[in-house]
Amino acid sequence: MEGPKDLPPPADTMDLDNIDPNAKCEDLRKCKAAISATKKRIQHLHIIMNEIPDNPGMKQLAILDKNFQEELEGLNKRVNMLNGSFVN
């Protein structure tokens, strides 16, 4: 399960006051693509976890799920910040 290679930087590193509107749009597109890919990875992971409940690697799968959820949360935070920054 490999994710997108072109992930935007973390939300806390954003300089919303000095970002070009075209760059904001491009960043939003990247975030939305990354969100979609991460949701698919989470969905596939949950399918695996449900199909093989006695999987010996369940602990690692749970850690992976937690990491994906945190990644998704960060991406959603970034999108919310970018959407809020369009208001002038």
KEMAR-515897 format. One line per 2 residues: their letters; for each residue x, z, y of N, C-alpha, C, CB. Coordinates in steps of 0.1 Angstrom, whole numbers, plus 5000, padded with zeros to 4 digits. Each point is the difference from the previous one (the first is absolute). Glycine has a CB too. Example, Ala and Ser with C-alpha at 12.3 -4.5 7.8 and 13.67 -1.06 7.14 Angstrom:
BEGIN
AS	5132:5078:4943:4991:5000:5012:5009:5000:5012:4981:5012:4988 ~ 5015:4981:5023:5009:5000:5011:4992:5008:5011:5012:4978:4994 .
This chain:
BEGIN
ME	5008:5000:4988:4992:5000:5012:5009:5000:5012:4981:5012:4988 ~ 5021:4977:5017:5009:4998:5012:4991:4998:5012:5020:4991:4986 .
GP	4984:5015:5025:4992:4999:5012:5006:4990:5010:4993:5023:4997 ~ 5001:4975:5014:5005:4991:5010:5013:5004:5005:4977:4995:5007 .
KD	5031:4995:4996:5014:5002:5004:5001:5002:5016:5008:4987:4980 ~ 4982:5008:5027:5000:5000:5015:4992:5011:5005:5004:4976:5000 .
LP	4998:5037:4996:4992:5011:5005:5004:5003:5015:4997:5009:4977 ~ 4993:4994:5031:5003:5004:5014:5006:5013:5000:4981:4987:5009 .
PP	5027:5016:5002:5006:5013:5001:4990:5012:5001:5020:4989:5011 ~ 4984:5023:4986:4991:5011:5001:4993:5002:5014:5014:5011:4982 .
AD	4974:4994:5018:4992:5001:5012:5007:5009:5010:4980:4997:4987 ~ 5028:5013:5009:5006:5009:5010:5012:4994:5007:4992:5018:4986 .
TM	5012:4969:5010:5011:4994:5007:4995:4989:5010:5014:5004:4980 ~ 4973:4995:5022:4994:4990:5008:5002:5003:5015:4984:4995:4982 .
DL	5019:4995:5026:5000:5001:5014:4988:4991:5006:5026:5004:5001 ~ 4962:5003:4999:4988:4992:5003:4999:4996:5014:4989:5013:4983 .
DN	5019:4993:5026:4999:4996:5014:5008:4987:5003:4998:5024:5006 ~ 5011:4973:4986:5009:4989:5002:5000:4989:4989:5014:5016:5013 .
ID	4974:4983:4980:4999:4990:4990:4992:4989:5004:5002:5018:4983 ~ 5003:4970:5015:4993:4987:5003:4987:4999:4993:5022:4989:5005 .
PN	4967:5007:5001:4987:4998:4993:5001:4991:4988:4989:5003:5022 ~ 5019:4987:4978:5002:4991:4988:5007:5008:4989:5001:4980:5015 .
AK	5008:5029:4989:5007:5008:4990:4990:5010:4994:5022:4997:5012 ~ 4969:5008:4996:4990:5009:4995:4991:4993:4990:5000:5013:5021 .
CE	4996:4975:4982:4991:4993:4991:5008:4997:4987:4988:4989:5019 ~ 5024:5007:4982:5008:4997:4988:5002:5013:4992:5012:4981:5012 .
DL	4990:5030:4994:5002:5013:4994:4987:5004:4992:5017:5007:5018 ~ 4972:4991:4989:4987:5003:4994:4998:4991:4987:4990:5006:5022 .
RK	5014:4981:4979:4998:4992:4988:5009:5005:4989:4995:4980:5015 ~ 5017:5024:4988:5009:5005:4990:4995:5013:4994:5019:4990:5011 .
CK	4975:5019:4997:4995:5012:4995:4988:4998:4991:5008:5011:5021 ~ 4983:4980:4983:4988:4997:4992:5004:4994:4987:4987:4997:5021 .
AA	5023:4994:4979:5005:4994:4987:5006:5011:4991:5004:4978:5012 ~ 5003:5031:4994:5007:5011:4993:4989:5010:4995:5021:4998:5013 .
IS	4969:5004:4994:4989:5009:4996:4993:4994:4988:4997:5008:5024 ~ 5000:4979:4977:4993:4993:4989:5009:5001:4987:4988:4985:5016 .
AT	5025:5012:4985:5009:5000:4989:5001:5015:4994:5013:4980:5010 ~ 4987:5030:4999:5001:5013:4995:4988:5005:4993:5015:5005:5019 .
KK	4973:4991:4986:4987:5003:4994:5000:4994:4986:4988:5001:5022 ~ 5017:4987:4977:5000:4993:4986:5009:5007:4991:4995:4978:5011 .
RI	5017:5027:4994:5009:5007:4991:4994:5013:4996:5019:4990:5012 ~ 4974:5017:4997:4993:5013:4996:4989:4997:4990:5005:5009:5023 .
QH	4987:4980:4979:4990:4997:4990:5006:4997:4986:4986:4991:5019 ~ 5024:5001:4981:5007:4997:4987:5005:5013:4993:5006:4977:5009 .
LH	5000:5031:4999:5006:5013:4995:4989:5008:4994:5018:4999:5017 ~ 4970:5002:4990:4989:5008:4995:4994:4994:4987:4995:5007:5024 .
II	5005:4980:4975:4996:4994:4988:5009:5004:4988:4990:4980:5013 ~ 5023:5019:4989:5009:5004:4990:4998:5015:4997:5017:4983:5008 .
MN	4982:5025:5002:4998:5015:4997:4988:5003:4992:5012:5005:5022 ~ 4977:4987:4981:4987:5003:4993:5000:4994:4986:4989:5000:5022 .
EI	5018:4989:4976:5000:4993:4987:5008:5008:4990:4997:4978:5011 ~ 5013:5029:4993:5009:5007:4991:5002:5014:5005:5012:4979:4995 .
PD	4977:5029:5003:5000:5014:5006:5011:5009:4994:4976:4997:5004 ~ 5028:5000:4984:5011:5008:4993:5014:4994:5002:4983:5008:4984 .
NP	5018:4984:5026:5013:4993:5003:5011:5010:5002:4987:4980:5010 ~ 5024:5019:4983:5011:5010:5002:5006:4999:5014:5005:4998:4976 .
GM	4993:4991:5031:5005:4998:5013:4990:5003:5011:5015:4983:4991 ~ 4975:5025:5006:4989:5003:5010:5006:5007:5012:4983:5002:4981 .
KQ	5026:5007:5017:5006:5007:5011:5006:4991:5010:5005:5020:4985 ~ 5003:4970:5010:5006:4990:5009:4990:4991:5006:5020:5000:4986 .
LA	4969:4997:5007:4989:4992:5006:4993:5008:5011:4997:4988:4978 ~ 5002:5025:5020:4993:5008:5011:5009:5000:5012:4989:5014:4982 .
IL	5024:4987:5016:5009:5000:5012:5000:4987:5007:5015:5016:4988 ~ 4984:4973:5004:4999:4987:5006:4987:4998:5008:5014:4991:4981 .
DK	4975:5014:5013:4987:5000:5007:5001:5007:5013:4988:4999:4978 ~ 5018:5013:5022:5002:5008:5012:5008:4992:5011:4999:5022:4986 .
NF	5012:4972:5010:5008:4992:5009:4992:4988:5006:5020:5007:4987 ~ 4972:4987:5004:4992:4989:5005:4989:5005:5010:5004:4987:4979 .
QE	4990:5024:5018:4990:5006:5009:5007:5003:5014:4987:5009:4980 ~ 5025:4997:5020:5007:5003:5012:5003:4988:5008:5009:5020:4989 .
EL	4995:4969:5004:5004:4988:5006:4987:4994:5007:5018:4995:4983 ~ 4971:5005:5010:4987:4995:5005:4996:5008:5013:4993:4993:4977 .
EG	5009:5020:5022:4996:5009:5012:5009:4996:5012:4993:5019:4984 ~ 5020:4979:5014:5008:4996:5011:4997:4987:5006:5018:5013:4989 .
LN	4978:4977:5002:4996:4987:5005:4987:5001:5008:5011:4989:4980 ~ 4979:5019:5015:4988:5002:5007:5002:5006:5014:4988:5002:4978 .
KR	5021:5008:5022:5003:5007:5013:5006:4990:5010:5004:5021:4987 ~ 5005:4970:5008:5006:4990:5008:4990:4990:5006:5021:5002:4987 .
VN	4969:4994:5004:4990:4991:5005:4991:5007:5011:5000:4988:4977 ~ 4997:5024:5020:4992:5008:5010:5007:5001:5014:4989:5012:4981 .
ML	5024:4990:5018:5008:5001:5012:5000:4987:5007:5014:5018:4990 ~ 4988:4971:5003:5001:4987:5006:4987:4996:5006:5017:4993:4983 .
NG	4972:5010:5010:4987:4996:5005:4997:5008:5013:4992:4995:4976 ~ 5012:5018:5024:4998:5008:5012:5008:4995:5012:4995:5019:4985 .
SF	5016:4975:5012:5009:4996:5010:4995:4987:5007:5019:5010:4988 ~ 4971:4983:5007:4995:4988:5006:4991:5004:5012:5001:4988:4978 .
VN	4994:5024:5023:4992:5004:5011:5009:5003:5012:4983:5010:4984 ~ 5014:4983:5027:5008:5001:5012:4992:5007:5011:5013:4980:4994 .
